[in-house]
Structures are given as structure tokens and as C-alpha cells.
Amino acid sequence: MRRTIHKRAADGAWGRLELVEQLGNVGSEVDRAIRAWNAGRIGRFESASSGPSNSST
């Protein structure tokens, strides 16, 4: 079982953000994943590129 890193987002705060804020956060995660991949930190890349950590669906 994976731990939830962003508890506020998992609790519904994500849906209350403006679209531009959500896109900014997504862009930051993409950048983080690219930097991790380029640095050879595969574990970090997988953590940044994996889906949501809670499986409520």
C-alpha cells in the first residue's frame, strides 16, 4: 500500500484549486520527473510519474 504524500489534495483540496493552479502543479511534477530521469534517479522518476496514491476507485 502506498502512502498519501499530499493529504490535502487527497482530501479534496485539489478540486477547489483554480485550473491555472492545477496546471502549474502538474507542470511542476512533469519537470520534477524529467529532472529525476535525466539524473538517473529512477525511483524518483517513478514516484513523480505514477498515478494517484489513493485507490478509492
PQR file of N, CA, C, O and H, with PARSE charges and radii, in Angstrom:
ATOM      1  N   MET A   1       0.845  -1.192   0.000 -0.4000 1.5000
ATOM      2  CA  MET A   1       0.000   0.000   0.000 -0.0000 2.0000
ATOM      3  C   MET A   1       0.878   1.238   0.000  0.5500 1.7000
ATOM      4  O   MET A   1       1.844   1.330   0.757 -0.5500 1.4000
ATOM      5  N   ARG A   2       0.539   2.171  -0.840 -0.4000 1.5000
ATOM      6  CA  ARG A   2       1.306   3.407  -0.946 -0.0000 2.0000
ATOM      7  C   ARG A   2       0.813   4.424   0.054  0.5500 1.7000
ATOM      8  O   ARG A   2      -0.368   4.460   0.400 -0.5500 1.4000
ATOM      9  H   ARG A   2      -0.246   2.097  -1.456  0.4000 1.0000
ATOM     10  N   ARG A   3       1.732   5.251   0.515 -0.4000 1.5000
ATOM     11  CA  ARG A   3       1.320   6.313   1.441 -0.0000 2.0000
ATOM     12  C   ARG A   3       0.870   7.526   0.643  0.5500 1.7000
ATOM     13  O   ARG A   3       1.341   7.756  -0.471 -0.5500 1.4000
ATOM     14  H   ARG A   3       2.691   5.223   0.234  0.4000 1.0000
ATOM     15  N   THR A   4      -0.025   8.285   1.205 -0.4000 1.5000
ATOM     16  CA  THR A   4      -0.502   9.502   0.568 -0.0000 2.0000
ATOM     17  C   THR A   4       0.452  10.633   0.909  0.5500 1.7000
ATOM     18  O   THR A   4       0.638  10.966   2.080 -0.5500 1.4000
ATOM     19  H   THR A   4      -0.408   8.098   2.110  0.4000 1.0000
ATOM     20  N   ILE A   5       1.051  11.219  -0.109 -0.4000 1.5000
ATOM     21  CA  ILE A   5       2.035  12.278   0.109 -0.0000 2.0000
ATOM     22  C   ILE A   5       1.348  13.617   0.305  0.5500 1.7000
ATOM     23  O   ILE A   5       1.713  14.386   1.195 -0.5500 1.4000
ATOM     24  H   ILE A   5       0.900  10.948  -1.060  0.4000 1.0000
ATOM     25  N   HIS A   6       0.361  13.892  -0.521 -0.4000 1.5000
ATOM     26  CA  HIS A   6      -0.327  15.180  -0.461 -0.0000 2.0000
ATOM     27  C   HIS A   6      -1.714  14.971   0.139  0.5500 1.7000
ATOM     28  O   HIS A   6      -2.702  14.844  -0.585 -0.5500 1.4000
ATOM     29  H   HIS A   6       0.065  13.267  -1.244  0.4000 1.0000
ATOM     30  N   LYS A   7      -1.775  14.938   1.459 -0.4000 1.5000
ATOM     31  CA  LYS A   7      -3.038  14.633   2.134 -0.0000 2.0000
ATOM     32  C   LYS A   7      -4.127  15.653   1.839  0.5500 1.7000
ATOM     33  O   LYS A   7      -5.290  15.278   1.692 -0.5500 1.4000
ATOM     34  H   LYS A   7      -0.973  15.041   2.046  0.4000 1.0000
ATOM     35  N   ARG A   8      -3.778  16.942   1.746 -0.4000 1.5000
ATOM     36  CA  ARG A   8      -4.801  17.957   1.454 -0.0000 2.0000
ATOM     37  C   ARG A   8      -5.417  17.721   0.084  0.5500 1.7000
ATOM     38  O   ARG A   8      -6.632  17.840  -0.076 -0.5500 1.4000
ATOM     39  H   ARG A   8      -2.833  17.247   1.865  0.4000 1.0000
ATOM     40  N   ALA A   9      -4.599  17.389  -0.901 -0.4000 1.5000
ATOM     41  CA  ALA A   9      -5.118  17.134  -2.245 -0.0000 2.0000
ATOM     42  C   ALA A   9      -6.006  15.894  -2.230  0.5500 1.7000
ATOM     43  O   ALA A   9      -7.052  15.865  -2.878 -0.5500 1.4000
ATOM     44  H   ALA A   9      -3.612  17.293  -0.772  0.4000 1.0000
ATOM     45  N   ALA A  10      -5.588  14.879  -1.493 -0.4000 1.5000
ATOM     46  CA  ALA A  10      -6.374  13.655  -1.410 -0.0000 2.0000
ATOM     47  C   ALA A  10      -7.694  13.879  -0.679  0.5500 1.7000
ATOM     48  O   ALA A  10      -8.667  13.159  -0.904 -0.5500 1.4000
ATOM     49  H   ALA A  10      -4.738  14.902  -0.967  0.4000 1.0000
ATOM     50  N   ASP A  11      -7.719  14.872   0.189 -0.4000 1.5000
ATOM     51  CA  ASP A  11      -8.942  15.183   0.936 -0.0000 2.0000
ATOM     52  C   ASP A  11      -9.897  16.088   0.162  0.5500 1.7000
ATOM     53  O   ASP A  11     -10.921  16.504   0.704 -0.5500 1.4000
ATOM     54  H   ASP A  11      -6.929  15.457   0.372  0.4000 1.0000
ATOM     55  N   GLY A  12      -9.583  16.396  -1.082 -0.4000 1.5000
ATOM     56  CA  GLY A  12     -10.490  17.184  -1.903 -0.0000 2.0000
ATOM     57  C   GLY A  12     -10.039  18.599  -2.188  0.5500 1.7000
ATOM     58  O   GLY A  12     -10.726  19.324  -2.906 -0.5500 1.4000
ATOM     59  H   GLY A  12      -8.751  16.058  -1.522  0.4000 1.0000
ATOM     60  N   ALA A  13      -8.902  19.017  -1.646 -0.4000 1.5000
ATOM     61  CA  ALA A  13      -8.429  20.382  -1.875 -0.0000 2.0000
ATOM     62  C   ALA A  13      -8.078  20.606  -3.344  0.5500 1.7000
ATOM     63  O   ALA A  13      -8.183  21.727  -3.841 -0.5500 1.4000
ATOM     64  H   ALA A  13      -8.343  18.427  -1.063  0.4000 1.0000
ATOM     65  N   TRP A  14      -7.666  19.554  -4.035 -0.4000 1.5000
ATOM     66  CA  TRP A  14      -7.296  19.669  -5.448 -0.0000 2.0000
ATOM     67  C   TRP A  14      -8.458  20.230  -6.265  0.5500 1.7000
ATOM     68  O   TRP A  14      -8.251  21.090  -7.120 -0.5500 1.4000
ATOM     69  H   TRP A  14      -7.580  18.643  -3.630  0.4000 1.0000
ATOM     70  N   GLY A  15      -9.656  19.762  -6.016 -0.4000 1.5000
ATOM     71  CA  GLY A  15     -10.827  20.207  -6.759 -0.0000 2.0000
ATOM     72  C   GLY A  15     -11.207  21.653  -6.501  0.5500 1.7000
ATOM     73  O   GLY A  15     -11.946  22.251  -7.283 -0.5500 1.4000
ATOM     74  H   GLY A  15      -9.825  19.062  -5.322  0.4000 1.0000
ATOM     75  N   ARG A  16     -10.710  22.216  -5.414 -0.4000 1.5000
ATOM     76  CA  ARG A  16     -11.018  23.613  -5.096 -0.0000 2.0000
ATOM     77  C   ARG A  16      -9.996  24.581  -5.677  0.5500 1.7000
ATOM     78  O   ARG A  16     -10.176  25.796  -5.589 -0.5500 1.4000
ATOM     79  H   ARG A  16     -10.110  21.730  -4.779  0.4000 1.0000
ATOM     80  N   LEU A  17      -8.916  24.054  -6.274 -0.4000 1.5000
ATOM     81  CA  LEU A  17      -7.920  24.926  -6.891 -0.0000 2.0000
ATOM     82  C   LEU A  17      -8.421  25.408  -8.246  0.5500 1.7000
ATOM     83  O   LEU A  17      -9.170  24.707  -8.927 -0.5500 1.4000
ATOM     84  H   LEU A  17      -8.770  23.068  -6.345  0.4000 1.0000
ATOM     85  N   GLU A  18      -8.005  26.599  -8.626 -0.4000 1.5000
ATOM     86  CA  GLU A  18      -8.310  27.107  -9.959 -0.0000 2.0000
ATOM     87  C   GLU A  18      -7.570  26.253 -10.980  0.5500 1.7000
ATOM     88  O   GLU A  18      -6.553  25.635 -10.665 -0.5500 1.4000
ATOM     89  H   GLU A  18      -7.397  27.168  -8.072  0.4000 1.0000
ATOM     90  N   LEU A  19      -8.084  26.223 -12.200 -0.4000 1.5000
ATOM     91  CA  LEU A  19      -7.457  25.432 -13.264 -0.0000 2.0000
ATOM     92  C   LEU A  19      -5.995  25.815 -13.456  0.5500 1.7000
ATOM     93  O   LEU A  19      -5.141  24.943 -13.617 -0.5500 1.4000
ATOM     94  H   LEU A  19      -8.910  26.725 -12.456  0.4000 1.0000
ATOM     95  N   VAL A  20      -5.705  27.102 -13.440 -0.4000 1.5000
ATOM     96  CA  VAL A  20      -4.329  27.550 -13.650 -0.0000 2.0000
ATOM     97  C   VAL A  20      -3.412  27.034 -12.535  0.5500 1.7000
ATOM     98  O   VAL A  20      -2.247  26.730 -12.793 -0.5500 1.4000
ATOM     99  H   VAL A  20      -6.399  27.810 -13.309  0.4000 1.0000
ATOM    100  N   GLU A  21      -3.916  26.933 -11.309 -0.4000 1.5000
ATOM    101  CA  GLU A  21      -3.121  26.391 -10.204 -0.0000 2.0000
ATOM    102  C   GLU A  21      -2.884  24.896 -10.392  0.5500 1.7000
ATOM    103  O   GLU A  21      -1.785  24.399 -10.145 -0.5500 1.4000
ATOM    104  H   GLU A  21      -4.862  27.180 -11.100  0.4000 1.0000
ATOM    105  N   GLN A  22      -3.921  24.184 -10.830 -0.4000 1.5000
ATOM    106  CA  GLN A  22      -3.772  22.754 -11.093 -0.0000 2.0000
ATOM    107  C   GLN A  22      -2.748  22.511 -12.195  0.5500 1.7000
ATOM    108  O   GLN A  22      -1.892  21.635 -12.068 -0.5500 1.4000
ATOM    109  H   GLN A  22      -4.813  24.588 -11.030  0.4000 1.0000
ATOM    110  N   LEU A  23      -2.833  23.290 -13.284 -0.4000 1.5000
ATOM    111  CA  LEU A  23      -1.890  23.124 -14.389 -0.0000 2.0000
ATOM    112  C   LEU A  23      -0.465  23.462 -13.964  0.5500 1.7000
ATOM    113  O   LEU A  23       0.487  22.818 -14.405 -0.5500 1.4000
ATOM    114  H   LEU A  23      -3.528  24.001 -13.388  0.4000 1.0000
ATOM    115  N   GLY A  24      -0.320  24.463 -13.118 -0.4000 1.5000
ATOM    116  CA  GLY A  24       1.002  24.793 -12.592 -0.0000 2.0000
ATOM    117  C   GLY A  24       1.579  23.653 -11.775  0.5500 1.7000
ATOM    118  O   GLY A  24       2.767  23.348 -11.880 -0.5500 1.4000
ATOM    119  H   GLY A  24      -1.094  24.987 -12.760  0.4000 1.0000
ATOM    120  N   ASN A  25       0.750  23.027 -10.967 -0.4000 1.5000
ATOM    121  CA  ASN A  25       1.205  21.886 -10.166 -0.0000 2.0000
ATOM    122  C   ASN A  25       1.574  20.703 -11.051  0.5500 1.7000
ATOM    123  O   ASN A  25       2.574  20.028 -10.807 -0.5500 1.4000
ATOM    124  H   ASN A  25      -0.215  23.275 -10.882  0.4000 1.0000
ATOM    125  N   VAL A  26       0.771  20.454 -12.071 -0.4000 1.5000
ATOM    126  CA  VAL A  26       1.064  19.360 -12.990 -0.0000 2.0000
ATOM    127  C   VAL A  26       2.389  19.636 -13.704  0.5500 1.7000
ATOM    128  O   VAL A  26       3.225  18.742 -13.835 -0.5500 1.4000
ATOM    129  H   VAL A  26      -0.042  21.003 -12.269  0.4000 1.0000
ATOM    130  N   GLY A  27       2.574  20.870 -14.161 -0.4000 1.5000
ATOM    131  CA  GLY A  27       3.821  21.229 -14.823 -0.0000 2.0000
ATOM    132  C   GLY A  27       5.026  21.029 -13.926  0.5500 1.7000
ATOM    133  O   GLY A  27       6.076  20.580 -14.385 -0.5500 1.4000
ATOM    134  H   GLY A  27       1.895  21.596 -14.054  0.4000 1.0000
ATOM    135  N   SER A  28       4.887  21.354 -12.663 -0.4000 1.5000
ATOM    136  CA  SER A  28       5.982  21.159 -11.706 -0.0000 2.0000
ATOM    137  C   SER A  28       6.317  19.685 -11.558  0.5500 1.7000
ATOM    138  O   SER A  28       7.489  19.318 -11.478 -0.5500 1.4000
ATOM    139  H   SER A  28       4.034  21.719 -12.290  0.4000 1.0000
ATOM    140  N   GLU A  29       5.299  18.840 -11.522 -0.4000 1.5000
ATOM    141  CA  GLU A  29       5.527  17.397 -11.398 -0.0000 2.0000
ATOM    142  C   GLU A  29       6.191  16.833 -12.643  0.5500 1.7000
ATOM    143  O   GLU A  29       7.062  15.968 -12.546 -0.5500 1.4000
ATOM    144  H   GLU A  29       4.346  19.138 -11.587  0.4000 1.0000
ATOM    145  N   VAL A  30       5.787  17.316 -13.811 -0.4000 1.5000
ATOM    146  CA  VAL A  30       6.414  16.867 -15.061 -0.0000 2.0000
ATOM    147  C   VAL A  30       7.885  17.267 -15.059  0.5500 1.7000
ATOM    148  O   VAL A  30       8.750  16.461 -15.405 -0.5500 1.4000
ATOM    149  H   VAL A  30       5.080  18.019 -13.890  0.4000 1.0000
ATOM    150  N   ASP A  31       8.170  18.500 -14.675 -0.4000 1.5000
ATOM    151  CA  ASP A  31       9.551  18.963 -14.609 -0.0000 2.0000
ATOM    152  C   ASP A  31      10.361  18.130 -13.617  0.5500 1.7000
ATOM    153  O   ASP A  31      11.507  17.772 -13.889 -0.5500 1.4000
ATOM    154  H   ASP A  31       7.468  19.154 -14.394  0.4000 1.0000
ATOM    155  N   ARG A  32       9.767  17.827 -12.479 -0.4000 1.5000
ATOM    156  CA  ARG A  32      10.445  17.012 -11.466 -0.0000 2.0000
ATOM    157  C   ARG A  32      10.759  15.622 -12.002  0.5500 1.7000
ATOM    158  O   ARG A  32      11.841  15.086 -11.760 -0.5500 1.4000
ATOM    159  H   ARG A  32       8.836  18.118 -12.257  0.4000 1.0000
ATOM    160  N   ALA A  33       9.809  15.040 -12.731 -0.4000 1.5000
ATOM    161  CA  ALA A  33      10.018  13.706 -13.300 -0.0000 2.0000
ATOM    162  C   ALA A  33      11.134  13.725 -14.347  0.5500 1.7000
ATOM    163  O   ALA A  33      11.969  12.821 -14.383 -0.5500 1.4000
ATOM    164  H   ALA A  33       8.930  15.475 -12.927  0.4000 1.0000
ATOM    165  N   ILE A  34      11.146  14.748 -15.191 -0.4000 1.5000
ATOM    166  CA  ILE A  34      12.181  14.857 -16.221 -0.0000 2.0000
ATOM    167  C   ILE A  34      13.555  15.020 -15.591  0.5500 1.7000
ATOM    168  O   ILE A  34      14.516  14.376 -16.013 -0.5500 1.4000
ATOM    169  H   ILE A  34      10.468  15.482 -15.162  0.4000 1.0000
ATOM    170  N   ARG A  35      13.651  15.884 -14.577 -0.4000 1.5000
ATOM    171  CA  ARG A  35      14.946  16.091 -13.913 -0.0000 2.0000
ATOM    172  C   ARG A  35      15.427  14.815 -13.228  0.5500 1.7000
ATOM    173  O   ARG A  35      16.617  14.500 -13.266 -0.5500 1.4000
ATOM    174  H   ARG A  35      12.870  16.407 -14.234  0.4000 1.0000
ATOM    175  N   ALA A  36      14.514  14.084 -12.606 -0.4000 1.5000
ATOM    176  CA  ALA A  36      14.890  12.825 -11.949 -0.0000 2.0000
ATOM    177  C   ALA A  36      15.373  11.814 -12.983  0.5500 1.7000
ATOM    178  O   ALA A  36      16.377  11.134 -12.769 -0.5500 1.4000
ATOM    179  H   ALA A  36      13.548  14.340 -12.574  0.4000 1.0000
ATOM    180  N   TRP A  37      14.666  11.716 -14.093 -0.4000 1.5000
ATOM    181  CA  TRP A  37      15.055  10.775 -15.152 -0.0000 2.0000
ATOM    182  C   TRP A  37      16.452  11.126 -15.685  0.5500 1.7000
ATOM    183  O   TRP A  37      17.311  10.255 -15.823 -0.5500 1.4000
ATOM    184  H   TRP A  37      13.851  12.269 -14.267  0.4000 1.0000
ATOM    185  N   ASN A  38      16.662  12.404 -15.979 -0.4000 1.5000
ATOM    186  CA  ASN A  38      17.949  12.839 -16.521 -0.0000 2.0000
ATOM    187  C   ASN A  38      19.098  12.625 -15.539  0.5500 1.7000
ATOM    188  O   ASN A  38      20.239  12.413 -15.949 -0.5500 1.4000
ATOM    189  H   ASN A  38      15.964  13.112 -15.867  0.4000 1.0000
ATOM    190  N   ALA A  39      18.798  12.679 -14.254 -0.4000 1.5000
ATOM    191  CA  ALA A  39      19.822  12.479 -13.232 -0.0000 2.0000
ATOM    192  C   ALA A  39      20.011  11.001 -12.893  0.5500 1.7000
ATOM    193  O   ALA A  39      20.859  10.657 -12.070 -0.5500 1.4000
ATOM    194  H   ALA A  39      17.871  12.851 -13.921  0.4000 1.0000
ATOM    195  N   GLY A  40      19.225  10.128 -13.525 -0.4000 1.5000
ATOM    196  CA  GLY A  40      19.350   8.701 -13.266 -0.0000 2.0000
ATOM    197  C   GLY A  40      18.684   8.242 -11.983  0.5500 1.7000
ATOM    198  O   GLY A  40      18.932   7.129 -11.520 -0.5500 1.4000
ATOM    199  H   GLY A  40      18.537  10.408 -14.194  0.4000 1.0000
ATOM    200  N   ARG A  41      17.847   9.077 -11.408 -0.4000 1.5000
ATOM    201  CA  ARG A  41      17.149   8.718 -10.161 -0.0000 2.0000
ATOM    202  C   ARG A  41      15.809   8.088 -10.541  0.5500 1.7000
ATOM    203  O   ARG A  41      14.766   8.738 -10.480 -0.5500 1.4000
ATOM    204  H   ARG A  41      17.645   9.981 -11.784  0.4000 1.0000
ATOM    205  N   ILE A  42      15.853   6.831 -10.929 -0.4000 1.5000
ATOM    206  CA  ILE A  42      14.681   6.156 -11.462 -0.0000 2.0000
ATOM    207  C   ILE A  42      13.567   6.062 -10.420  0.5500 1.7000
ATOM    208  O   ILE A  42      12.395   6.211 -10.766 -0.5500 1.4000
ATOM    209  H   ILE A  42      16.701   6.303 -10.979  0.4000 1.0000
ATOM    210  N   GLY A  43      13.903   5.822  -9.167 -0.4000 1.5000
ATOM    211  CA  GLY A  43      12.880   5.755  -8.115 -0.0000 2.0000
ATOM    212  C   GLY A  43      12.113   7.063  -7.990  0.5500 1.7000
ATOM    213  O   GLY A  43      10.893   7.062  -7.826 -0.5500 1.4000
ATOM    214  H   GLY A  43      14.855   5.701  -8.885  0.4000 1.0000
ATOM    215  N   ARG A  44      12.831   8.178  -8.067 -0.4000 1.5000
ATOM    216  CA  ARG A  44      12.182   9.497  -8.022 -0.0000 2.0000
ATOM    217  C   ARG A  44      11.302   9.704  -9.244  0.5500 1.7000
ATOM    218  O   ARG A  44      10.200  10.243  -9.142 -0.5500 1.4000
ATOM    219  H   ARG A  44      13.822   8.180  -8.201  0.4000 1.0000
ATOM    220  N   PHE A  45      11.802   9.268 -10.418 -0.4000 1.5000
ATOM    221  CA  PHE A  45      11.020   9.405 -11.641 -0.0000 2.0000
ATOM    222  C   PHE A  45       9.714   8.637 -11.514  0.5500 1.7000
ATOM    223  O   PHE A  45       8.647   9.159 -11.836 -0.5500 1.4000
ATOM    224  H   PHE A  45      12.697   8.831 -10.501  0.4000 1.0000
ATOM    225  N   GLU A  46       9.798   7.389 -11.042 -0.4000 1.5000
ATOM    226  CA  GLU A  46       8.595   6.570 -10.912 -0.0000 2.0000
ATOM    227  C   GLU A  46       7.625   7.171  -9.906  0.5500 1.7000
ATOM    228  O   GLU A  46       6.411   7.109 -10.102 -0.5500 1.4000
ATOM    229  H   GLU A  46      10.665   6.965 -10.780  0.4000 1.0000
ATOM    230  N   SER A  47       8.144   7.749  -8.836 -0.4000 1.5000
ATOM    231  CA  SER A  47       7.281   8.371  -7.839 -0.0000 2.0000
ATOM    232  C   SER A  47       6.585   9.605  -8.408  0.5500 1.7000
ATOM    233  O   SER A  47       5.423   9.860  -8.091 -0.5500 1.4000
ATOM    234  H   SER A  47       9.130   7.799  -8.677  0.4000 1.0000
ATOM    235  N   ALA A  48       7.281  10.368  -9.241 -0.4000 1.5000
ATOM    236  CA  ALA A  48       6.691  11.572  -9.831 -0.0000 2.0000
ATOM    237  C   ALA A  48       5.727  11.240 -10.956  0.5500 1.7000
ATOM    238  O   ALA A  48       4.784  11.992 -11.205 -0.5500 1.4000
ATOM    239  H   ALA A  48       8.225  10.161  -9.498  0.4000 1.0000
ATOM    240  N   SER A  49       5.953  10.120 -11.642 -0.4000 1.5000
ATOM    241  CA  SER A  49       5.146   9.819 -12.825 -0.0000 2.0000
ATOM    242  C   SER A  49       4.035   8.817 -12.564  0.5500 1.7000
ATOM    243  O   SER A  49       3.264   8.509 -13.473 -0.5500 1.4000
ATOM    244  H   SER A  49       6.719   9.509 -11.440  0.4000 1.0000
ATOM    245  N   SER A  50       3.935   8.303 -11.351 -0.4000 1.5000
ATOM    246  CA  SER A  50       2.881   7.339 -11.051 -0.0000 2.0000
ATOM    247  C   SER A  50       1.553   8.058 -10.814  0.5500 1.7000
ATOM    248  O   SER A  50       1.515   9.272 -10.609 -0.5500 1.4000
ATOM    249  H   SER A  50       4.561   8.553 -10.613  0.4000 1.0000
ATOM    250  N   GLY A  51       0.498   7.308 -10.845 -0.4000 1.5000
ATOM    251  CA  GLY A  51      -0.823   7.891 -10.666 -0.0000 2.0000
ATOM    252  C   GLY A  51      -1.100   8.257  -9.234  0.5500 1.7000
ATOM    253  O   GLY A  51      -0.193   8.246  -8.401 -0.5500 1.4000
ATOM    254  H   GLY A  51       0.529   6.322 -11.011  0.4000 1.0000
ATOM    255  N   PRO A  52      -2.357   8.585  -8.931 -0.5600 1.5000
ATOM    256  CA  PRO A  52      -2.744   8.963  -7.570  0.2800 2.0000
ATOM    257  C   PRO A  52      -2.394   7.856  -6.578  0.5500 1.7000
ATOM    258  O   PRO A  52      -2.451   6.668  -6.894 -0.5500 1.4000
ATOM    259  N   SER A  53      -2.033   8.280  -5.380 -0.4000 1.5000
ATOM    260  CA  SER A  53      -1.614   7.303  -4.390 -0.0000 2.0000
ATOM    261  C   SER A  53      -2.765   6.671  -3.628  0.5500 1.7000
ATOM    262  O   SER A  53      -2.566   5.675  -2.933 -0.5500 1.4000
ATOM    263  H   SER A  53      -1.987   9.245  -5.123  0.4000 1.0000
ATOM    264  N   ASN A  54      -3.952   7.223  -3.740 -0.4000 1.5000
ATOM    265  CA  ASN A  54      -5.082   6.556  -3.085 -0.0000 2.0000
ATOM    266  C   ASN A  54      -5.913   5.879  -4.163  0.5500 1.7000
ATOM    267  O   ASN A  54      -6.150   6.446  -5.229 -0.5500 1.4000
ATOM    268  H   ASN A  54      -4.113   8.032  -4.304  0.4000 1.0000
ATOM    269  N   SER A  55      -6.348   4.669  -3.873 -0.4000 1.5000
ATOM    270  CA  SER A  55      -7.075   3.906  -4.885 -0.0000 2.0000
ATOM    271  C   SER A  55      -8.533   3.764  -4.476  0.5500 1.7000
ATOM    272  O   SER A  55      -9.003   2.657  -4.212 -0.5500 1.4000
ATOM    273  H   SER A  55      -6.156   4.208  -3.007  0.4000 1.0000
ATOM    274  N   SER A  56      -9.236   4.867  -4.423 -0.4000 1.5000
ATOM    275  CA  SER A  56     -10.617   4.853  -3.984 -0.0000 2.0000
ATOM    276  C   SER A  56     -11.580   4.515  -5.108  0.5500 1.7000
ATOM    277  O   SER A  56     -12.787   4.446  -4.879 -0.5500 1.4000
ATOM    278  H   SER A  56      -8.854   5.765  -4.637  0.4000 1.0000
ATOM    279  N   THR A  57     -11.068   4.299  -6.337 -0.4000 1.5000
ATOM    280  CA  THR A  57     -11.948   3.965  -7.455 -0.0000 2.0000
ATOM    281  C   THR A  57     -12.060   2.491  -7.656  0.5500 1.7000
ATOM    282  O   THR A  57     -12.766   2.043  -8.560 -0.5500 1.4000
ATOM    283  H   THR A  57     -10.087   4.355  -6.524  0.4000 1.0000
TER
END
